[in-house]
Amino acid sequence: MSNLTERRSIRKYVENVKIPQKELIEILKEASRAPSSMNMQPWRFAVVTSKEGKQKLKTVLHGNHQQLETSSAMIVIFTDLRKYDYAEKIFDLSVRAGHMPLDVKDRQLRNISNMVPDLSDEQLEKSGLFDCGLVAMQLMQVAKEHGYDTCPIGGFKHSSIAHALGYDEKRYKPALIVSIGKRDEEGYESARLDVTDIATFI
């Protein structure tokens, strides 16, 4: 059975399990191989591990306190509305690695400079949240490969979580939280609709 079908949403973790920061960095690095629009990688991770950080997070959670208190970390995923500020850096890295010809980089940067002024914050947020969903799913699968379990959390005060964690709430918009740690419960299997219920072949 693959990690894909073994994954469960875990709400109770073995307390006081510390995931080394080096391993958390590796997990985030692997998760960030997820695709994103124009490869802008708009996700920003607030990795909450300290008691002080968890106390700040507690003020904006709608429940989920067991996960907060027992998990090794609560990873808050934001989308950065200024993601295109990183375009030149990202494309330079691609050029140096031999993944992108220089003329493609220049063309992409011109396209971005022409496009961005016409984009509203709402449009930037919407596309960024889509990309954050992709990285969140990849994060949960990567965590499973590292021997940890996770749970996606959407029950929090979206309007105030950035401020609570010291982020600029006008720039960083929250997508979801992923708790991570060593499971202290089996979790529940859940039924899935049949493909005939969800897919139409045209």
C-alpha positions as CSV (number, residue, x, y, z in Angstrom):
1,M,0.0,0.0,0.0
2,S,1.4,3.4,-0.9
3,N,1.7,6.5,1.3
4,L,-1.1,8.0,-0.7
5,T,-3.6,5.5,0.6
6,E,-2.1,5.2,4.0
7,R,-2.4,8.9,4.9
8,R,-4.8,9.8,7.6
9,S,-5.8,13.1,9.2
10,I,-4.2,12.8,12.7
11,R,-5.5,15.0,15.5
12,K,-3.5,13.6,18.4
13,Y,0.2,13.3,18.3
14,V,2.9,11.8,20.7
15,E,3.7,14.8,22.9
16,N,7.2,16.3,23.1
17,V,8.5,14.7,19.9
18,K,10.9,17.2,18.3
19,I,11.5,17.1,14.6
20,P,15.0,18.4,14.0
21,Q,14.9,21.8,12.2
22,K,17.3,20.3,9.6
23,E,14.7,17.7,8.8
24,L,11.8,20.2,8.7
25,I,13.8,22.2,6.2
26,E,14.3,19.1,4.1
27,I,10.6,18.3,4.2
28,L,9.7,21.9,3.1
29,K,12.4,21.7,0.4
30,E,10.9,18.5,-1.0
31,A,7.4,19.8,-0.7
32,S,8.3,22.9,-2.6
33,R,8.9,20.8,-5.7
34,A,5.1,21.1,-6.2
35,P,4.1,23.0,-9.3
36,S,3.0,26.6,-9.3
37,S,1.8,29.1,-11.8
38,M,4.8,30.4,-13.8
39,N,6.9,28.6,-11.1
40,M,6.5,31.6,-8.8
41,Q,6.3,29.4,-5.7
42,P,4.1,31.9,-3.8
43,W,3.9,29.7,-0.6
44,R,5.5,31.0,2.6
45,F,5.7,28.7,5.6
46,A,5.4,29.9,9.2
47,V,6.8,26.8,11.1
48,V,5.4,27.1,14.6
49,T,7.3,24.9,17.0
50,S,8.0,27.0,20.2
51,K,5.6,27.3,23.1
52,E,5.5,31.1,22.5
53,G,4.7,30.6,18.9
54,K,2.0,28.1,19.7
55,Q,0.5,30.4,22.2
56,K,0.2,33.2,19.6
57,L,-1.4,30.7,17.2
58,K,-3.9,29.5,19.8
59,T,-5.5,33.0,19.9
60,V,-6.7,32.6,16.3
61,L,-7.6,28.9,16.2
62,H,-11.2,27.7,16.1
63,G,-10.6,24.6,18.2
64,N,-7.9,22.2,17.1
65,H,-6.2,22.7,20.4
66,Q,-5.2,19.1,20.8
67,Q,-3.3,19.3,17.5
68,L,-1.7,22.5,18.6
69,E,-0.6,21.1,21.9
70,T,0.6,17.7,20.8
71,S,2.1,18.2,17.4
72,S,5.7,18.7,16.7
73,A,4.9,21.8,14.5
74,M,2.0,23.7,13.1
75,I,2.9,24.8,9.6
76,V,0.9,27.9,8.5
77,I,0.9,28.3,4.8
78,F,0.5,31.8,3.4
79,T,0.5,33.0,-0.2
80,D,2.6,36.1,-0.9
81,L,0.8,38.7,-3.0
82,R,4.2,40.0,-4.1
83,K,5.3,36.7,-5.5
84,Y,6.4,38.3,-8.8
85,D,9.1,40.2,-6.9
86,Y,11.0,36.9,-7.0
87,A,10.6,36.3,-10.7
88,E,14.1,37.4,-11.7
89,K,15.7,35.5,-8.9
90,I,13.8,32.3,-9.8
91,F,14.5,32.6,-13.5
92,D,18.2,33.4,-12.9
93,L,18.5,30.2,-10.9
94,S,16.9,28.3,-13.8
95,V,19.2,29.8,-16.3
96,R,22.3,29.0,-14.2
97,A,21.1,25.5,-13.7
98,G,20.6,25.1,-17.5
99,H,16.9,24.7,-17.2
100,M,15.9,27.9,-19.1
101,P,17.5,29.7,-22.0
102,L,18.4,33.3,-21.4
103,D,16.0,34.5,-24.1
104,V,13.1,32.7,-22.5
105,K,14.0,34.3,-19.1
106,D,13.9,37.8,-20.7
107,R,10.6,37.1,-22.5
108,Q,9.0,35.8,-19.3
109,L,10.1,38.9,-17.4
110,R,8.7,41.2,-20.0
111,N,5.4,39.3,-19.9
112,I,5.3,39.6,-16.1
113,S,6.1,43.3,-16.1
114,N,3.3,43.8,-18.6
115,M,0.8,41.6,-16.7
116,V,1.3,42.4,-13.0
117,P,0.1,46.0,-13.0
118,D,-3.3,44.8,-14.2
119,L,-3.7,42.2,-11.5
120,S,-5.8,42.9,-8.5
121,D,-5.0,41.7,-5.0
122,E,-8.0,39.4,-5.3
123,Q,-6.7,37.8,-8.4
124,L,-3.2,37.4,-6.9
125,E,-4.6,35.8,-3.8
126,K,-6.9,33.4,-5.7
127,S,-4.1,32.1,-7.9
128,G,-1.7,31.9,-4.9
129,L,-4.2,30.0,-2.8
130,F,-4.5,27.4,-5.6
131,D,-0.8,26.9,-5.6
132,C,-0.7,26.7,-1.8
133,G,-3.2,23.8,-2.0
134,L,-0.8,22.0,-4.3
135,V,2.2,22.5,-1.9
136,A,0.1,21.5,1.1
137,M,-0.9,18.2,-0.4
138,Q,2.7,17.5,-1.4
139,L,3.9,18.5,2.1
140,M,1.6,15.9,3.7
141,Q,2.8,13.2,1.4
142,V,6.5,14.1,1.9
143,A,5.9,14.1,5.7
144,K,4.5,10.6,5.5
145,E,7.7,9.5,3.6
146,H,9.7,10.9,6.5
147,G,7.7,8.9,9.0
148,Y,5.4,11.7,10.3
149,D,1.7,12.2,10.1
150,T,-0.3,15.4,9.4
151,C,-3.7,17.0,9.2
152,P,-4.8,20.0,7.2
153,I,-6.6,22.7,9.2
154,G,-8.8,25.4,7.9
155,G,-10.5,26.4,11.2
156,F,-8.8,29.6,12.2
157,K,-9.4,33.4,12.0
158,H,-8.2,34.1,8.4
159,S,-8.3,37.8,8.9
160,S,-6.0,38.0,11.9
161,I,-3.6,35.0,11.7
162,A,-0.9,36.9,9.8
163,H,-0.9,39.7,12.3
164,A,-0.8,37.2,15.2
165,L,2.4,35.6,13.8
166,G,4.1,38.9,12.9
167,Y,3.4,38.8,9.1
168,D,2.2,41.8,7.0
169,E,-1.5,40.9,6.7
170,K,-1.9,43.0,3.5
171,R,0.8,41.0,1.7
172,Y,0.5,37.5,3.2
173,K,-2.8,35.8,2.9
174,P,-3.4,32.5,4.7
175,A,-4.3,29.3,2.9
176,L,-4.3,26.6,5.6
177,I,-2.4,25.1,8.5
178,V,-0.8,21.6,8.4
179,S,-0.1,20.0,11.8
180,I,2.8,17.5,11.8
181,G,4.2,15.0,14.3
182,K,4.3,11.3,15.3
183,R,0.7,9.9,15.5
184,D,-0.7,8.9,18.8
185,E,-3.9,7.5,17.2
186,E,-4.7,5.5,14.2
187,G,-6.9,8.1,12.6
188,Y,-10.0,7.3,10.6
189,E,-10.4,5.8,7.2
190,S,-12.9,7.7,5.1
191,A,-15.1,6.7,2.2
192,R,-14.6,8.2,-1.3
193,L,-17.1,8.7,-4.0
194,D,-16.8,6.4,-7.0
195,V,-15.1,7.7,-10.1
196,T,-18.5,7.4,-11.8
197,D,-19.8,10.0,-9.4
198,I,-17.1,12.6,-10.0
199,A,-15.8,12.1,-13.5
200,T,-17.3,12.5,-17.0
201,F,-15.4,11.2,-20.0
202,I,-16.1,13.4,-23.0
